[in-house]
Amino acid sequence: MAQLPRRLSGDVLGAMMPSRLFSAGQRAVFGGVGRWTLPPGAALGPGRLPPRLLSVGCADCAKHQEPSRKKLLSEKKLKRHFVDCRRLLVRGGRGGDGVSCFHSEPRKEFGGPDGGDGGNGGHVILKVDRQVKSLSAVLSQYRGFDGEDGGNKNCFGRNGTVLYVRVPMGTLVKEGNDVLADLSHPGDEYIAALGGAGGKGNRFFLANDNRAPVTCTRGQPGQERALFLELKTMAHAGLVGLPNAGKSSLLRAISNAKPAVAAYPFTTLKPHVGIVHYEDHQQIAVADVPGIVRGAHQNRGLGLAFLRHIERCGCLLWVLDLSVPEPWTQLEDLRHELEKYEPGLSARPHAVVANKLDLPQARANLPELQARLGAKAIALSAATGENVEELLLRLKELHDEHAATERRQGHRPLRW
């Protein structure tokens, strides 16, 4: 048997390679094969490949890989925060165009016009969905579906499909300073933008004095409006207090909500909603409203941006910081701000919660607070969980009383 030469040419080695290795990048992969030498005493079988060829091919494939793209945010991250207002640009669908054509049939010379009308554009409708709790899923722009053009043989175009935008219960629809709709009941709808009318075909213009019309019209554009959505109905109960009173810590203690907690005021910049579960499968939604400062009714601090949420809460939980001097003055300031914003708002069913009972100064202020407010003040510690059960029982009583009042007035209580 003849001894295998130590140096192989590219043509000989290319003939010995399987056909599946050859591709459009063959020249780039096998460009340096002619300089490869076989080790002494090694035999090159028909099914064996040099290891360097495989590494070169992998490197060549790596050069042609697509660049890595930025990972898109998931829907869960996009809906992480509670959104209570949204600017919305809506545009109805455009109507389809009419068609100008004439009937064509053997042995029927004057068939007449048979151009059909275009379909109407689709509306954009805001619809209340009880599963939606925030405006975070509402996009900034919506456009309805366009209608189809007409056809021959008097075929009308199909109308555009209605586009429904799901909004939470209690959404106010505004245009400028005017309130257009108050979507406060399940299933309420409001037509935000009308679709354009479809164009007319030449069949529409047939008359006794015009037996062969060639006129057709185009579809009309849809209505375009700039709206402002504002959410007011947020929860059954609202936590009302000055900054750094422990409202977020209290919400974490009674529900599974995880608002930010820190040792400085205005930690909460957006409202958070937590669900309190009871043994009879009853659920009560409690909202953590950002801190209210003196002069909030004059739009100081976070101002009117969050006072509107308290407007529709069925009951209120006044959260006081028991560790500061004269904690009963906080209740007076909070009631004053709510009365200035809307008269009668502070007179709703409520409970007074004295928080931070775990601090030494708080226990010293508790007897005087109870002497001024009576035994109705619930002293607890959100950090340690002390006496939280009493608050949960009082919250259920307030909710049941409010629900019974709503039924007597002929209203349907809000179910979360």
N, C-alpha and C positions, 0 to 999 in steps of 0.2 A: 504494500500500500504506500502510495506516495505521501511524503511528509507534507503537512499543511504549512504553507508559507506564514512567516511571522507578520507580514504586513498585507492587509487586504485593501483592495480599492473600494471606492464607494459604489461602483456598479455591481461588483460581485456581492458585496454585502447587501445591497438593495434587493438583489434577486433572491437572497436567502430569507428576507424578512417576510412575515405574513402580510397579506394584502390589507388586513384591517388596520395596520399601523400607518398606512399612507393616507394623507389628507391634503387639504389645501396648504397646510403649513409644512409640507414634506421637506421643502428646500431649507426652511429655517431649522427644522429638527435635525436633519441629517447633514447639515453643512460641514460639520467637523468630524464626520465619521471616517474619512480617509486617513486621518492621523491617528486612528486607534490601532493599537497593537495587541495581539493575543498573547496572554502569558505563556511562558514555556511549558510544554507538556499538556496544555489544555486543548480539548477537542471541542469544536463548535458544532453542536448537533442541530438538526433542522428545527427543533422546537425551543432552542435556548437563545436568549437574547442577552446582549451585553448590558450590564447594569448602568453604564453611563448613558446609554441611549434613553432608558426610561427616565432618568433624572433630567435629561435635557428636555424630553417631551413634557414633563410636569412643569418645568420652569417656563416653557413656552405657553402652556395653557394658563399659567398664573398671570402672564402678561396680558392676556386677552380677557381676564375676568372683569365684570362690570364693577365700577366703583361703588363702595358701600353708601347707602342712602340713609338719611336721618329717619329714625323710627318714629312713626306717627303716634300721637297720644291716643290712648285708649278712650273709649266712651266713658268709662268709669272716672278717669282723671278729668275729663272735660266737665263732668257733672259733680265734681267734688264739692264745690262751694254753692251756697244758696244765693240765687239771683232774684231780686225783687223788682227790677225794672229793666226794660229793654226797648231800644229804638228799633223800629221795624219798617222796612220799605217793601211794600207789596205791590204787585202788578198783575192784573188779570191776563189771561191768555188772549192771544190775538185770534180774531175770527178768520176762518178760511175764505179764500177768494172764490167768487163765482166763475163759471165757465161759459164761454160763448161757442156753441157748436150746433150743428144741424143734423137731423136724423138722416141716416143713409141706409137705404134698403133697395134691393133690386125691384125694378118696375114700379118704383114709387119716387118720382122725380122731386116732388115738393113735399118732403117729409115734415118740414117745419122745425123750429128751434127745439132743442132738447137739452140745453145746458142747465145743470143743476146748481143749486145754491151751496155756498160754503157753510161749514159747521160753525156754531158759536164757540167762542173761547171759554175756557173753564174758569170758574170763580175761585177765589181764595177765601176760605171760611175759617174763622177761629172757633174752635169747639172745646168745651170744657171736658176734661178727662180727669176722673177722680184718682187715677194712678199717678198723675203728674203733680208734683209738689212744689216745683220751682220753675222759673223761666230760664233756667240754664240750658235747657235743650232747644229753646227757640232760637232759630238763626236770625241773622240781621236782614236777610233778603229772601223773598219768596216770589216766584213767578208761576202763574197758572199755566196749564197745558193749552197749547194752541189747537184750534179747530182745523179739520182737514178741508182741503179744497173740494169743490164740487166736481162732478164727472159728467160724462155724456149719458144719454138715455135717461135723462131727468134724475140722475143719482145725486142725492144730497151728501155733502161731506159729514163726517162724524163729528159730533160736538166734543169739545175738550173735556177731559175728566176733571171733576171738582177736586181741588187740593185742600185737604183739611190740615190745619195747624193745631196741634193739641196744646192747650194752655191749662194751668191749674185753676181750681175753683177760687173765685174772688178776684179775678183779673179785671182791672179797669182799662178800657180802651179810650185813649184820648187822641185828639187831633188839635194841636195847639193848646189852647186853654179850655176847649170844649170836651166834655165827657160824652162819648158816643154810645157806649154800652157798659153795663155792669154785669159781668158774667159770674153770678154768685150762686147758681144752682146747677146740679149735674145735668149734662146734656144741652146746656145753653149754647146757642150758635150766633155768630155775627158775621155777616158778609163783609169782609175787609176790602175786597176789590172785586168789581164786576168784570166778567169776561167780555171781550168785544163781540159785536154782532157779526154774523157771517155775511159775506157778500152775496149779491143776487146774480143768478145766471140769466142768460138771454131769454129763457123760457118765461121768466117773471115779467118781462116787458112785452109779451105778446098781447096785442090789442087788435080791434077791428080795423083801425087805420094804419097799423104797422104789423103786417103778417110775417115779416122776416127780420126781426130785430137782431142786431149784432152787439148791442150794448150789454156789458156786464160790469159789475162793481167789485171792488176789492174789499176784503174784510177789515173791520174796524179794530184799532188797537185796544187793548184792555185798559181798564182804569188803573191809574197809578196814584198811590197815596203814601204819605209818610206818617206813620202812627207811633204812638208811645204807649207801651204796655206797663201797667203798674199793678203789683200784687199787694193786696191788703189782707185778705184772709190767710193767716199763716198757721195758727194753732188754736187749740182750745184755751190754753192758759199762757200768759206771758210773764216772764221774769223781769221786773222793773226795779232798777236800782241805780245808784251812783257808780261811777267807775271804780273798779277794784273792790267791789262789795262781795265778790265770790259767786257771781251768778253762773259763770262757766263751770266752776268746780261743783256747784250744786247740780247743774244739769248732768255732768258726768256721774254724779253719785246716784241719781234716780233713773238714769236711762243709759243706753249704749252709745250715745253721741260722744264724740271726742273733740270738742272745741279746744282751742289753744288756751293754756293756763300759764300765767307768768305773774311775777311780783311787781307789776307796774300797771298803771291805768291804760285803758283803751287797748287791751289785748285783743278784744273781740271787735273787729271792724265790719263784720258781716253777720247777719242773724243766723243762728243755728237752731235746728229743730230736733228734739229728742222725743222718743216714744216711750211712754210709761206703760208697762203691761201689768194687768191684774189677773187674778185667778179665774174670773168669769170670762176670760178672753176679751175683755174690754181694753181698748187702747186710748190713751189720752196723749195728745200732742202738746208738748211744752216748748215754748220758744225762748231762746236766750237773746234778748234784744240788747244791742250795744249800750253802754252806759250813758245816762242822761245827766247833763250838767245844768247848773243854774243858768237860766236864759235860753234853754233849748227851744222854747216856743218862738224865740226871736232868731232861730236858725244858728245858734251858737253851738260850738262843738260839732257833733255829728248832726245836731239840729233836727229839722223836719224829716230827714231822710228815713228815720226809724220810728218817729212818733206815730206815723200812719199805721204801723203794724199793731200798735197797742189799740188802735181805734176799733178793730174788729175782733179782738180777743174776748172770749166769753167771760173769763175771770182773770184776775190779776194776782200776782204774788209779789208783794213788796219785800225786797231783799235789803236788809240793813246790815251795815258793818258794825258789829257789837263791840269791836275793839277800839273804836275812836271815841274821843270825848263827846258827850251828849249825842248819842246815836239817834235819839227820837227826833232830832231836828232834820234828819235825812228824810223821814216820812213826810214832814211838813213841806219840804222843798219839792219832793216828787209830786205830791198832790197839787201843789201850786202850779207846776209846769204843765201837768195834764189838764187842769182846769182852764189854763190860759190857751192851750191848744184847742180843746173842745169842751165846752161846759157840760158837766155831768159825767165825764169820762172817769173821774176818780171815784165816783159813787158806785161803780160796778161791784159785783161780788168779789171779795178779795180775802187774802190772808197775809198777815205780817210774819215774816221770817227773819229772825235774828241770827245771823250767821257768825262763824268764827268763834264758837263757844269754847274751842280748845285752847284759846289764848288766855293768859291770866287776867289781863285787863278786861276782857269780855265778861268773865264771870263776876268781876267787881261791878260792872255796869248793868248786869242783868236785873237785880232787884229794883233799881230805880226805873228801868225801862218798863218792867211789868207794873210798877205802881202808876206810871203815867198812861200806859196803853191797856192795862188790864191783863187778864190771863189769856187773851186771844193771841198774844205774841208767841210764836213757836220758836224756841231757842234750840239750835242744833249746830252741828259742825259738819260741813261738807267734806272736810279733809279726813276726818276719822269715821264718819258715818253715824255719829251719835245723834239719836232722836230723829233720824230721817223717816222712820216708819210713821211717826205722828204727822209729818207733812204729807206723806202719801195718802193717808186716810182723809185728811182735810181736803186734799186736792180732789179726791173722788167725790166727796160730799158737794164741793163747789160745782163740779162738772154735772152731777146728777140734778142739782137744783137749776142750773142753767138750761139743761136739756128739757126739764119739765116745763120751764117757762116758755121755751121755744114751741113746744107742742101745744100749749094752751093758746098761744098766739097764732096757731095755724101754720107755723114754719117747721120745716124739717131740720132736725139737729144735724150739725156737721159730723160726719163719720170719717175718721182718718183711715 
